[in-house]
Amino acid sequence: MGTLLALISFAAFIAFFVGLAKPELVLMPNRKRSSLVYIVVFIVAAVAGAKLDPTPKTTVDTNTKSEPKAAEPAKFEYADLSLSDYRREAQATRHEIIGDYVKFKKIDTKSSDSFYACMSENSLLKDGSLPLSTVLGWCEGEYETNPAALSKRINLDAFQANFSGWNGSYRPLEKLIKKSMNDDDSYKHVETVSSIVLGKDPHGIVKTTFKGKNAYGAVVKEQVAARVDLNTGDIVSIVQN
């Protein structure tokens, strides 16, 4: 019914304007009569249609609760720091990073030194591009499955601190070499290489190549290798090349 009244209203609206121009086309004798008839029909049909088909009101259910957003999982602050960048941090900063991780994971703080030693080994022996989160995850996995092994990890800070940042020489070995030379002023460092052995007998091997004058005053090239205590960085013994 509402649709029919709407059509009548629309037709009356069109007829009103047509009657203003040519009343005979809408079957009216003159413009005045045409206007009066069709405007009345238009109004009556429009009002009746509005009453029969009112616009539905939109209701809002205020009791509907929106779904809570899922909280994003917390992320460790240094998770994306690369292993090489971690190694370049100051020693105090590295300790802070490990301490923060242990707290973040709610691990017993007494294990902080073991985690630090684990990271100390990995930072020297693993790919420097690895993210810290991955390597710390390895240490955490060892903590959960084999805590005794984690406790045997070695903090290599003392060993690393003995290398010169200028030419890479190992200071304790260099001092020992100079002490044994005929002319220590002629000493010239050429190269120092090192290796780390872990497991049941952990130790380091440092090998230094140098030049210096012998007892006859001639400049010769020599090489000395030493076994090093990884925990202290001290030389244990001179080894055969």
Disulfide bonds with the S-S distance in Angstrom:
Cys118-Cys139 2.08
